[in-house]
């Protein structure tokens, strides 16, 4: 290990570079990506509504599971990015907007379960 302070400073910058990311816009992007799952949900609901005796049967369970996992990942990433934006002062307004959108969307998703 070198005793040169410039080398140590550069190594510290490389380690902490994620702190300088714009976490607020990242959180808002994740929230909007999660909300885009609405269109896929509507498409799956529309595909499930077939007249009886149609004969064209498609198993939608794998698609529903994949969509649920994708929603879980994007909502979790949005919440984590919002918390990071709030704590690191990197876009508090967009982080708050992202949290509002995510809470509304999760509330809508979980409304029928309870």
Backbone atoms as SQL, in Angstrom:
CREATE TABLE atoms (id INTEGER PRIMARY KEY, chain TEXT, resi INTEGER, resn TEXT, atom TEXT, x REAL, y REAL, z REAL);
INSERT INTO atoms VALUES
  (1, 'A', 1, 'UNK', 'N', 0.838, -1.177, 0.000),
  (2, 'A', 1, 'UNK', 'CA', 0.000, 0.000, 0.000),
  (3, 'A', 1, 'UNK', 'C', 0.885, 1.243, 0.000),
  (4, 'A', 2, 'UNK', 'N', 0.527, 2.198, -0.822),
  (5, 'A', 2, 'UNK', 'CA', 1.325, 3.399, -0.970),
  (6, 'A', 2, 'UNK', 'C', 0.974, 4.411, 0.120),
  (7, 'A', 3, 'UNK', 'N', 1.957, 5.184, 0.509),
  (8, 'A', 3, 'UNK', 'CA', 1.736, 6.229, 1.497),
  (9, 'A', 3, 'UNK', 'C', 1.383, 7.565, 0.843),
  (10, 'A', 4, 'UNK', 'N', 1.296, 7.578, -0.463),
  (11, 'A', 4, 'UNK', 'CA', 0.959, 8.796, -1.195),
  (12, 'A', 4, 'UNK', 'C', -0.492, 9.182, -0.906),
  (13, 'A', 5, 'UNK', 'N', -0.759, 10.408, -0.435),
  (14, 'A', 5, 'UNK', 'CA', -2.146, 10.783, -0.107),
  (15, 'A', 5, 'UNK', 'C', -3.037, 10.882, -1.335),
  (16, 'A', 6, 'UNK', 'N', -2.470, 11.163, -2.504),
  (17, 'A', 6, 'UNK', 'CA', -3.303, 11.266, -3.712),
  (18, 'A', 6, 'UNK', 'C', -3.820, 9.893, -4.140),
  (19, 'A', 7, 'UNK', 'N', -3.013, 8.879, -3.958),
  (20, 'A', 7, 'UNK', 'CA', -3.455, 7.517, -4.288),
  (21, 'A', 7, 'UNK', 'C', -4.561, 7.092, -3.335),
  (22, 'A', 8, 'UNK', 'N', -4.410, 7.413, -2.063),
  (23, 'A', 8, 'UNK', 'CA', -5.442, 7.068, -1.084),
  (24, 'A', 8, 'UNK', 'C', -6.735, 7.831, -1.365),
  (25, 'A', 9, 'UNK', 'N', -6.601, 9.102, -1.771),
  (26, 'A', 9, 'UNK', 'CA', -7.789, 9.903, -2.087),
  (27, 'A', 9, 'UNK', 'C', -8.515, 9.347, -3.307),
  (28, 'A', 10, 'UNK', 'N', -7.768, 8.933, -4.308),
  (29, 'A', 10, 'UNK', 'CA', -8.391, 8.355, -5.502),
  (30, 'A', 10, 'UNK', 'C', -9.076, 7.028, -5.176),
  (31, 'A', 11, 'UNK', 'N', -8.465, 6.234, -4.323),
  (32, 'A', 11, 'UNK', 'CA', -9.090, 4.968, -3.921),
  (33, 'A', 11, 'UNK', 'C', -10.369, 5.235, -3.137),
  (34, 'A', 12, 'UNK', 'N', -10.350, 6.270, -2.314),
  (35, 'A', 12, 'UNK', 'CA', -11.556, 6.614, -1.561),
  (36, 'A', 12, 'UNK', 'C', -12.659, 7.103, -2.499),
  (37, 'A', 13, 'UNK', 'N', -12.305, 7.856, -3.535),
  (38, 'A', 13, 'UNK', 'CA', -13.307, 8.321, -4.504),
  (39, 'A', 13, 'UNK', 'C', -13.935, 7.155, -5.245),
  (40, 'A', 14, 'UNK', 'N', -13.114, 6.164, -5.594),
  (41, 'A', 14, 'UNK', 'CA', -13.658, 5.007, -6.294),
  (42, 'A', 14, 'UNK', 'C', -14.599, 4.210, -5.398),
  (43, 'A', 15, 'UNK', 'N', -14.291, 4.128, -4.118),
  (44, 'A', 15, 'UNK', 'CA', -15.149, 3.388, -3.198),
  (45, 'A', 15, 'UNK', 'C', -16.469, 4.103, -2.962),
  (46, 'A', 16, 'UNK', 'N', -16.473, 5.413, -2.919),
  (47, 'A', 16, 'UNK', 'CA', -17.662, 6.166, -2.554),
  (48, 'A', 16, 'UNK', 'C', -18.363, 6.810, -3.744),
  (49, 'A', 17, 'UNK', 'N', -18.091, 6.347, -4.926),
  (50, 'A', 17, 'UNK', 'CA', -18.679, 6.994, -6.097),
  (51, 'A', 17, 'UNK', 'C', -20.197, 6.827, -6.154),
  (52, 'A', 18, 'UNK', 'N', -20.728, 5.766, -5.569),
  (53, 'A', 18, 'UNK', 'CA', -22.182, 5.557, -5.608),
  (54, 'A', 18, 'UNK', 'C', -22.918, 6.612, -4.802),
  (55, 'A', 19, 'UNK', 'N', -22.257, 7.265, -3.890),
  (56, 'A', 19, 'UNK', 'CA', -22.911, 8.296, -3.091),
  (57, 'A', 19, 'UNK', 'C', -23.224, 9.539, -3.908),
  (58, 'A', 20, 'UNK', 'N', -22.543, 9.703, -5.005),
  (59, 'A', 20, 'UNK', 'CA', -22.747, 10.881, -5.839),
  (60, 'A', 20, 'UNK', 'C', -23.803, 10.673, -6.920),
  (61, 'A', 21, 'UNK', 'N', -24.385, 9.507, -6.990),
  (62, 'A', 21, 'UNK', 'CA', -25.411, 9.243, -7.997),
  (63, 'A', 21, 'UNK', 'C', -26.669, 10.052, -7.699),
  (64, 'A', 22, 'UNK', 'N', -27.455, 10.400, -8.712),
  (65, 'A', 22, 'UNK', 'CA', -28.712, 11.143, -8.490),
  (66, 'A', 22, 'UNK', 'C', -29.818, 10.191, -8.036),
  (67, 'A', 23, 'UNK', 'N', -29.860, 9.912, -6.757),
  (68, 'A', 23, 'UNK', 'CA', -30.766, 8.886, -6.242),
  (69, 'A', 23, 'UNK', 'C', -32.230, 9.272, -6.364),
  (70, 'A', 24, 'UNK', 'N', -32.556, 10.544, -6.298),
  (71, 'A', 24, 'UNK', 'CA', -33.947, 10.969, -6.436),
  (72, 'A', 24, 'UNK', 'C', -34.520, 10.627, -7.806),
  (73, 'A', 25, 'UNK', 'N', -33.875, 11.036, -8.908),
  (74, 'A', 25, 'UNK', 'CA', -34.374, 10.643, -10.227),
  (75, 'A', 25, 'UNK', 'C', -34.346, 9.135, -10.464),
  (76, 'A', 26, 'UNK', 'N', -33.385, 8.439, -9.865),
  (77, 'A', 26, 'UNK', 'CA', -33.366, 6.978, -9.995),
  (78, 'A', 26, 'UNK', 'C', -34.606, 6.383, -9.324),
  (79, 'A', 27, 'UNK', 'N', -34.954, 6.898, -8.141),
  (80, 'A', 27, 'UNK', 'CA', -36.142, 6.409, -7.436),
  (81, 'A', 27, 'UNK', 'C', -37.405, 6.710, -8.234),
  (82, 'A', 28, 'UNK', 'N', -37.478, 7.909, -8.816),
  (83, 'A', 28, 'UNK', 'CA', -38.646, 8.255, -9.627),
  (84, 'A', 28, 'UNK', 'C', -38.728, 7.373, -10.869),
  (85, 'A', 29, 'UNK', 'N', -37.596, 7.070, -11.466),
  (86, 'A', 29, 'UNK', 'CA', -37.585, 6.155, -12.610),
  (87, 'A', 29, 'UNK', 'C', -38.059, 4.764, -12.238),
  (88, 'A', 30, 'UNK', 'N', -37.637, 4.280, -11.080),
  (89, 'A', 30, 'UNK', 'CA', -38.097, 2.964, -10.620),
  (90, 'A', 30, 'UNK', 'C', -39.598, 2.970, -10.331),
  (91, 'A', 31, 'UNK', 'N', -40.092, 4.065, -9.784),
  (92, 'A', 31, 'UNK', 'CA', -41.527, 4.166, -9.511),
  (93, 'A', 31, 'UNK', 'C', -42.318, 4.164, -10.814),
  (94, 'A', 32, 'UNK', 'N', -41.844, 4.894, -11.802),
  (95, 'A', 32, 'UNK', 'CA', -42.545, 4.913, -13.088),
  (96, 'A', 32, 'UNK', 'C', -42.429, 3.575, -13.807),
  (97, 'A', 33, 'UNK', 'N', -41.299, 2.901, -13.663),
  (98, 'A', 33, 'UNK', 'CA', -41.155, 1.566, -14.248),
  (99, 'A', 33, 'UNK', 'C', -42.108, 0.580, -13.575),
  (100, 'A', 34, 'UNK', 'N', -42.277, 0.716, -12.285),
  (101, 'A', 34, 'UNK', 'CA', -43.216, -0.145, -11.570),
  (102, 'A', 34, 'UNK', 'C', -44.654, 0.150, -11.988),
  (103, 'A', 35, 'UNK', 'N', -44.948, 1.425, -12.192),
  (104, 'A', 35, 'UNK', 'CA', -46.302, 1.774, -12.630),
  (105, 'A', 35, 'UNK', 'C', -46.589, 1.298, -14.047),
  (106, 'A', 36, 'UNK', 'N', -45.546, 1.126, -14.850),
  (107, 'A', 36, 'UNK', 'CA', -45.780, 0.625, -16.207),
  (108, 'A', 36, 'UNK', 'C', -46.234, -0.836, -16.191),
  (109, 'A', 37, 'UNK', 'N', -46.032, -1.503, -15.068),
  (110, 'A', 37, 'UNK', 'CA', -46.553, -2.860, -14.932),
  (111, 'A', 37, 'UNK', 'C', -48.073, -2.913, -14.975),
  (112, 'A', 38, 'UNK', 'N', -48.723, -1.760, -14.814),
  (113, 'A', 38, 'UNK', 'CA', -50.177, -1.680, -14.900),
  (114, 'A', 38, 'UNK', 'C', -50.676, -2.163, -16.248),
  (115, 'A', 39, 'UNK', 'N', -49.988, -1.779, -17.278),
  (116, 'A', 39, 'UNK', 'CA', -50.417, -2.173, -18.615),
  (117, 'A', 39, 'UNK', 'C', -50.335, -3.684, -18.792),
  (118, 'A', 40, 'UNK', 'N', -49.287, -4.290, -18.226),
  (119, 'A', 40, 'UNK', 'CA', -49.168, -5.740, -18.317),
  (120, 'A', 40, 'UNK', 'C', -50.250, -6.436, -17.494),
  (121, 'A', 41, 'UNK', 'N', -50.600, -5.862, -16.363),
  (122, 'A', 41, 'UNK', 'CA', -51.675, -6.439, -15.553),
  (123, 'A', 41, 'UNK', 'C', -52.990, -6.382, -16.313),
  (124, 'A', 42, 'UNK', 'N', -53.266, -5.242, -16.945),
  (125, 'A', 42, 'UNK', 'CA', -54.495, -5.127, -17.728),
  (126, 'A', 42, 'UNK', 'C', -54.499, -6.106, -18.893),
  (127, 'A', 43, 'UNK', 'N', -53.344, -6.311, -19.502),
  (128, 'A', 43, 'UNK', 'CA', -53.282, -7.276, -20.606),
  (129, 'A', 43, 'UNK', 'C', -53.527, -8.696, -20.107),
  (130, 'A', 44, 'UNK', 'N', -52.981, -9.040, -18.922),
  (131, 'A', 44, 'UNK', 'CA', -53.217, -10.378, -18.384),
  (132, 'A', 44, 'UNK', 'C', -54.670, -10.574, -17.984),
  (133, 'A', 45, 'UNK', 'N', -55.286, -9.541, -17.423),
  (134, 'A', 45, 'UNK', 'CA', -56.705, -9.642, -17.057),
  (135, 'A', 45, 'UNK', 'C', -57.544, -9.796, -18.310),
  (136, 'A', 46, 'UNK', 'N', -57.203, -9.053, -19.341),
  (137, 'A', 46, 'UNK', 'CA', -57.941, -9.173, -20.601),
  (138, 'A', 46, 'UNK', 'C', -57.752, -10.529, -21.247),
  (139, 'A', 47, 'UNK', 'N', -56.553, -11.101, -21.143),
  (140, 'A', 47, 'UNK', 'CA', -56.313, -12.423, -21.714),
  (141, 'A', 47, 'UNK', 'C', -57.026, -13.508, -20.927),
  (142, 'A', 48, 'UNK', 'N', -57.255, -13.274, -19.630),
  (143, 'A', 48, 'UNK', 'CA', -57.935, -14.277, -18.813),
  (144, 'A', 48, 'UNK', 'C', -59.440, -14.272, -19.040),
  (145, 'A', 49, 'UNK', 'N', -59.985, -13.188, -19.559),
  (146, 'A', 49, 'UNK', 'CA', -61.424, -13.098, -19.782),
  (147, 'A', 49, 'UNK', 'C', -61.779, -13.622, -21.169),
  (148, 'A', 50, 'UNK', 'N', -62.004, -14.883, -21.231),
  (149, 'A', 50, 'UNK', 'CA', -62.398, -15.528, -22.490),
  (150, 'A', 50, 'UNK', 'C', -63.788, -16.131, -22.312),
  (151, 'A', 51, 'UNK', 'N', -64.519, -16.180, -23.367),
  (152, 'A', 51, 'UNK', 'CA', -65.825, -16.825, -23.246),
  (153, 'A', 51, 'UNK', 'C', -65.656, -18.322, -22.993),
  (154, 'A', 52, 'UNK', 'N', -66.554, -18.904, -22.222),
  (155, 'A', 52, 'UNK', 'CA', -66.430, -20.344, -21.949),
  (156, 'A', 52, 'UNK', 'C', -66.588, -21.148, -23.237),
  (157, 'A', 53, 'UNK', 'N', -65.786, -22.184, -23.344),
  (158, 'A', 53, 'UNK', 'CA', -65.848, -23.035, -24.520),
  (159, 'A', 53, 'UNK', 'C', -65.096, -22.465, -25.697),
  (160, 'A', 54, 'UNK', 'N', -64.235, -21.499, -25.472),
  (161, 'A', 54, 'UNK', 'CA', -63.489, -20.881, -26.564),
  (162, 'A', 54, 'UNK', 'C', -62.479, -21.856, -27.143),
  (163, 'A', 55, 'UNK', 'N', -61.892, -22.686, -26.305),
  (164, 'A', 55, 'UNK', 'CA', -60.949, -23.683, -26.773),
  (165, 'A', 55, 'UNK', 'C', -59.515, -23.195, -26.772),
  (166, 'A', 56, 'UNK', 'N', -59.304, -21.908, -26.812),
  (167, 'A', 56, 'UNK', 'CA', -57.945, -21.368, -26.803),
  (168, 'A', 56, 'UNK', 'C', -57.544, -21.116, -25.360),
  (169, 'A', 57, 'UNK', 'N', -56.949, -22.117, -24.742),
  (170, 'A', 57, 'UNK', 'CA', -56.579, -22.001, -23.329),
  (171, 'A', 57, 'UNK', 'C', -55.086, -21.729, -23.217),
  (172, 'A', 58, 'UNK', 'N', -54.743, -20.690, -22.489),
  (173, 'A', 58, 'UNK', 'CA', -53.348, -20.347, -22.230),
  (174, 'A', 58, 'UNK', 'C', -53.183, -20.268, -20.719),
  (175, 'A', 59, 'UNK', 'N', -52.158, -20.950, -20.224),
  (176, 'A', 59, 'UNK', 'CA', -51.889, -20.902, -18.788),
  (177, 'A', 59, 'UNK', 'C', -51.164, -19.590, -18.471),
  (178, 'A', 60, 'UNK', 'N', -51.821, -18.734, -17.709),
  (179, 'A', 60, 'UNK', 'CA', -51.269, -17.414, -17.406),
  (180, 'A', 60, 'UNK', 'C', -50.500, -17.370, -16.091),
  (181, 'A', 61, 'UNK', 'N', -50.443, -18.476, -15.380),
  (182, 'A', 61, 'UNK', 'CA', -49.788, -18.483, -14.076),
  (183, 'A', 61, 'UNK', 'C', -48.304, -18.097, -14.144),
  (184, 'A', 62, 'UNK', 'N', -47.516, -18.598, -15.096),
  (185, 'A', 62, 'UNK', 'CA', -46.105, -18.167, -15.147),
  (186, 'A', 62, 'UNK', 'C', -45.956, -16.674, -15.416),
  (187, 'A', 63, 'UNK', 'N', -46.847, -16.115, -16.225),
  (188, 'A', 63, 'UNK', 'CA', -46.781, -14.684, -16.526),
  (189, 'A', 63, 'UNK', 'C', -47.133, -13.848, -15.292),
  (190, 'A', 64, 'UNK', 'N', -48.094, -14.311, -14.527),
  (191, 'A', 64, 'UNK', 'CA', -48.479, -13.604, -13.311),
  (192, 'A', 64, 'UNK', 'C', -47.343, -13.660, -12.286),
  (193, 'A', 65, 'UNK', 'N', -46.695, -14.804, -12.155),
  (194, 'A', 65, 'UNK', 'CA', -45.586, -14.941, -11.220),
  (195, 'A', 65, 'UNK', 'C', -44.417, -14.061, -11.650),
  (196, 'A', 66, 'UNK', 'N', -44.100, -14.058, -12.941),
  (197, 'A', 66, 'UNK', 'CA', -43.001, -13.210, -13.436),
  (198, 'A', 66, 'UNK', 'C', -43.314, -11.735, -13.225),
  (199, 'A', 67, 'UNK', 'N', -44.558, -11.343, -13.453),
  (200, 'A', 67, 'UNK', 'CA', -44.939, -9.949, -13.251),
  (201, 'A', 67, 'UNK', 'C', -44.892, -9.577, -11.772),
  (202, 'A', 68, 'UNK', 'N', -45.296, -10.491, -10.905),
  (203, 'A', 68, 'UNK', 'CA', -45.229, -10.213, -9.466),
  (204, 'A', 68, 'UNK', 'C', -43.782, -10.061, -8.996),
  (205, 'A', 69, 'UNK', 'N', -42.895, -10.886, -9.495),
  (206, 'A', 69, 'UNK', 'CA', -41.486, -10.756, -9.129),
  (207, 'A', 69, 'UNK', 'C', -40.881, -9.461, -9.659),
  (208, 'A', 70, 'UNK', 'N', -41.245, -9.097, -10.883),
  (209, 'A', 70, 'UNK', 'CA', -40.744, -7.846, -11.449),
  (210, 'A', 70, 'UNK', 'C', -41.255, -6.646, -10.649),
  (211, 'A', 71, 'UNK', 'N', -42.506, -6.688, -10.245),
  (212, 'A', 71, 'UNK', 'CA', -43.052, -5.608, -9.432),
  (213, 'A', 71, 'UNK', 'C', -42.358, -5.538, -8.068),
  (214, 'A', 72, 'UNK', 'N', -42.093, -6.686, -7.484),
  (215, 'A', 72, 'UNK', 'CA', -41.413, -6.722, -6.194),
  (216, 'A', 72, 'UNK', 'C', -40.017, -6.117, -6.287),
  (217, 'A', 73, 'UNK', 'N', -39.301, -6.442, -7.351),
  (218, 'A', 73, 'UNK', 'CA', -37.941, -5.918, -7.525),
  (219, 'A', 73, 'UNK', 'C', -37.970, -4.412, -7.764),
  (220, 'A', 74, 'UNK', 'N', -38.857, -3.937, -8.639),
  (221, 'A', 74, 'UNK', 'CA', -38.869, -2.504, -8.950),
  (222, 'A', 74, 'UNK', 'C', -39.374, -1.672, -7.768),
  (223, 'A', 75, 'UNK', 'N', -40.359, -2.171, -7.048),
  (224, 'A', 75, 'UNK', 'CA', -40.847, -1.428, -5.878),
  (225, 'A', 75, 'UNK', 'C', -39.765, -1.386, -4.794),
  (226, 'A', 76, 'UNK', 'N', -39.093, -2.499, -4.566),
  (227, 'A', 76, 'UNK', 'CA', -38.022, -2.523, -3.568),
  (228, 'A', 76, 'UNK', 'C', -36.875, -1.592, -3.961),
  (229, 'A', 77, 'UNK', 'N', -36.489, -1.622, -5.229),
  (230, 'A', 77, 'UNK', 'CA', -35.419, -0.743, -5.694),
  (231, 'A', 77, 'UNK', 'C', -35.829, 0.723, -5.587),
  (232, 'A', 78, 'UNK', 'N', -37.087, 1.025, -5.856),
  (233, 'A', 78, 'UNK', 'CA', -37.566, 2.397, -5.740),
  (234, 'A', 78, 'UNK', 'C', -37.558, 2.891, -4.306),
  (235, 'A', 79, 'UNK', 'N', -37.959, 2.042, -3.385),
  (236, 'A', 79, 'UNK', 'CA', -37.960, 2.432, -1.969),
  (237, 'A', 79, 'UNK', 'C', -36.528, 2.616, -1.469),
  (238, 'A', 80, 'UNK', 'N', -35.642, 1.707, -1.836),
  (239, 'A', 80, 'UNK', 'CA', -34.242, 1.828, -1.410),
  (240, 'A', 80, 'UNK', 'C', -33.608, 3.086, -1.991),
  (241, 'A', 81, 'UNK', 'N', -33.864, 3.357, -3.272),
  (242, 'A', 81, 'UNK', 'CA', -33.307, 4.562, -3.889),
  (243, 'A', 81, 'UNK', 'C', -33.898, 5.824, -3.262),
  (244, 'A', 82, 'UNK', 'N', -35.160, 5.785, -2.874),
  (245, 'A', 82, 'UNK', 'CA', -35.766, 6.945, -2.222),
  (246, 'A', 82, 'UNK', 'C', -35.141, 7.212, -0.862),
  (247, 'A', 83, 'UNK', 'N', -34.911, 6.156, -0.114),
  (248, 'A', 83, 'UNK', 'CA', -34.276, 6.316, 1.198),
  (249, 'A', 83, 'UNK', 'C', -32.851, 6.853, 1.040),
  (250, 'A', 84, 'UNK', 'N', -32.121, 6.328, 0.064),
  (251, 'A', 84, 'UNK', 'CA', -30.769, 6.831, -0.179),
  (252, 'A', 84, 'UNK', 'C', -30.780, 8.291, -0.610),
  (253, 'A', 85, 'UNK', 'N', -31.740, 8.661, -1.456),
  (254, 'A', 85, 'UNK', 'CA', -31.833, 10.052, -1.897),
  (255, 'A', 85, 'UNK', 'C', -32.142, 10.962, -0.721),
  (256, 'A', 86, 'UNK', 'N', -32.991, 10.523, 0.149),
  (257, 'A', 86, 'UNK', 'CA', -33.360, 11.346, 1.298),
  (258, 'A', 86, 'UNK', 'C', -32.190, 11.493, 2.269),
  (259, 'A', 87, 'UNK', 'N', -31.488, 10.397, 2.538),
  (260, 'A', 87, 'UNK', 'CA', -30.399, 10.446, 3.519),
  (261, 'A', 87, 'UNK', 'C', -29.150, 11.131, 2.988),
  (262, 'A', 88, 'UNK', 'N', -28.898, 11.021, 1.677),
  (263, 'A', 88, 'UNK', 'CA', -27.688, 11.602, 1.096),
  (264, 'A', 88, 'UNK', 'C', -27.935, 12.980, 0.471),
  (265, 'A', 89, 'UNK', 'N', -29.153, 13.497, 0.612),
  (266, 'A', 89, 'UNK', 'CA', -29.518, 14.799, 0.038),
  (267, 'A', 89, 'UNK', 'C', -29.259, 14.849, -1.469),
  (268, 'A', 90, 'UNK', 'N', -29.705, 13.837, -2.167),
  (269, 'A', 90, 'UNK', 'CA', -29.491, 13.755, -3.604),
  (270, 'A', 90, 'UNK', 'C', -30.826, 13.684, -4.331),
  (271, 'A', 91, 'UNK', 'N', -31.683, 14.676, -4.145),
  (272, 'A', 91, 'UNK', 'CA', -32.963, 14.725, -4.834),
  (273, 'A', 91, 'UNK', 'C', -34.115, 14.375, -3.917),
  (274, 'A', 92, 'UNK', 'N', -34.298, 15.157, -2.874),
  (275, 'A', 92, 'UNK', 'CA', -35.337, 14.848, -1.890),
  (276, 'A', 92, 'UNK', 'C', -36.741, 14.990, -2.459),
  (277, 'A', 93, 'UNK', 'N', -36.945, 15.971, -3.337),
  (278, 'A', 93, 'UNK', 'CA', -38.298, 16.194, -3.882),
  (279, 'A', 93, 'UNK', 'C', -38.712, 15.043, -4.778),
  (280, 'A', 94, 'UNK', 'N', -37.830, 14.614, -5.664),
  (281, 'A', 94, 'UNK', 'CA', -38.173, 13.495, -6.535),
  (282, 'A', 94, 'UNK', 'C', -38.284, 12.196, -5.747),
  (283, 'A', 95, 'UNK', 'N', -37.508, 12.060, -4.681),
  (284, 'A', 95, 'UNK', 'CA', -37.619, 10.874, -3.830),
  (285, 'A', 95, 'UNK', 'C', -38.969, 10.843, -3.121),
  (286, 'A', 96, 'UNK', 'N', -39.419, 12.003, -2.644),
  (287, 'A', 96, 'UNK', 'CA', -40.734, 12.061, -1.993),
  (288, 'A', 96, 'UNK', 'C', -41.843, 11.746, -2.989),
  (289, 'A', 97, 'UNK', 'N', -41.729, 12.274, -4.200),
  (290, 'A', 97, 'UNK', 'CA', -42.722, 11.972, -5.233),
  (291, 'A', 97, 'UNK', 'C', -42.720, 10.485, -5.579),
  (292, 'A', 98, 'UNK', 'N', -41.535, 9.903, -5.651),
  (293, 'A', 98, 'UNK', 'CA', -41.438, 8.470, -5.930),
  (294, 'A', 98, 'UNK', 'C', -42.074, 7.644, -4.820),
  (295, 'A', 99, 'UNK', 'N', -41.845, 8.034, -3.563),
  (296, 'A', 99, 'UNK', 'CA', -42.459, 7.299, -2.456),
  (297, 'A', 99, 'UNK', 'C', -43.975, 7.413, -2.458),
  (298, 'A', 100, 'UNK', 'N', -44.486, 8.584, -2.819),
  (299, 'A', 100, 'UNK', 'CA', -45.938, 8.747, -2.913),
  (300, 'A', 100, 'UNK', 'C', -46.497, 7.850, -4.010),
  (301, 'A', 101, 'UNK', 'N', -45.867, 7.852, -5.180),
  (302, 'A', 101, 'UNK', 'CA', -46.338, 7.001, -6.275),
  (303, 'A', 101, 'UNK', 'C', -46.251, 5.523, -5.913),
  (304, 'A', 102, 'UNK', 'N', -45.146, 5.132, -5.295),
  (305, 'A', 102, 'UNK', 'CA', -44.996, 3.726, -4.920),
  (306, 'A', 102, 'UNK', 'C', -45.999, 3.304, -3.859),
  (307, 'A', 103, 'UNK', 'N', -46.268, 4.170, -2.900),
  (308, 'A', 103, 'UNK', 'CA', -47.236, 3.796, -1.866),
  (309, 'A', 103, 'UNK', 'C', -48.640, 3.696, -2.442),
  (310, 'A', 104, 'UNK', 'N', -48.980, 4.582, -3.360),
  (311, 'A', 104, 'UNK', 'CA', -50.293, 4.473, -4.011),
  (312, 'A', 104, 'UNK', 'C', -50.401, 3.200, -4.839),
  (313, 'A', 105, 'UNK', 'N', -49.335, 2.863, -5.551),
  (314, 'A', 105, 'UNK', 'CA', -49.354, 1.685, -6.402),
  (315, 'A', 105, 'UNK', 'C', -49.397, 0.402, -5.574),
  (316, 'A', 106, 'UNK', 'N', -48.610, 0.329, -4.511),
  (317, 'A', 106, 'UNK', 'CA', -48.640, -0.862, -3.648),
  (318, 'A', 106, 'UNK', 'C', -49.988, -0.980, -2.953),
  (319, 'A', 107, 'UNK', 'N', -50.553, 0.143, -2.539),
  (320, 'A', 107, 'UNK', 'CA', -51.893, 0.104, -1.952),
  (321, 'A', 107, 'UNK', 'C', -52.945, -0.390, -2.921),
  (322, 'A', 108, 'UNK', 'N', -52.820, -0.007, -4.186),
  (323, 'A', 108, 'UNK', 'CA', -53.752, -0.495, -5.198),
  (324, 'A', 108, 'UNK', 'C', -53.564, -1.989, -5.448),
  (325, 'A', 109, 'UNK', 'N', -52.323, -2.435, -5.473),
  (326, 'A', 109, 'UNK', 'CA', -52.071, -3.857, -5.698),
  (327, 'A', 109, 'UNK', 'C', -52.567, -4.715, -4.541),
  (328, 'A', 110, 'UNK', 'N', -52.385, -4.234, -3.329),
  (329, 'A', 110, 'UNK', 'CA', -52.734, -5.034, -2.155),
  (330, 'A', 110, 'UNK', 'C', -54.193, -4.810, -1.702),
  (331, 'A', 111, 'UNK', 'N', -54.915, -3.970, -2.378),
  (332, 'A', 111, 'UNK', 'CA', -56.280, -3.646, -1.973),
  (333, 'A', 111, 'UNK', 'C', -57.188, -4.876, -1.982),
  (334, 'A', 112, 'UNK', 'N', -57.076, -5.702, -2.997),
  (335, 'A', 112, 'UNK', 'CA', -57.965, -6.849, -3.111),
  (336, 'A', 112, 'UNK', 'C', -57.562, -8.010, -2.204),
  (337, 'A', 113, 'UNK', 'N', -56.338, -7.979, -1.684),
  (338, 'A', 113, 'UNK', 'CA', -55.896, -9.085, -0.845),
  (339, 'A', 113, 'UNK', 'C', -56.463, -9.007, 0.567),
  (340, 'A', 114, 'UNK', 'N', -56.742, -7.787, 1.043),
  (341, 'A', 114, 'UNK', 'CA', -57.175, -7.654, 2.424),
  (342, 'A', 114, 'UNK', 'C', -58.573, -7.136, 2.535);
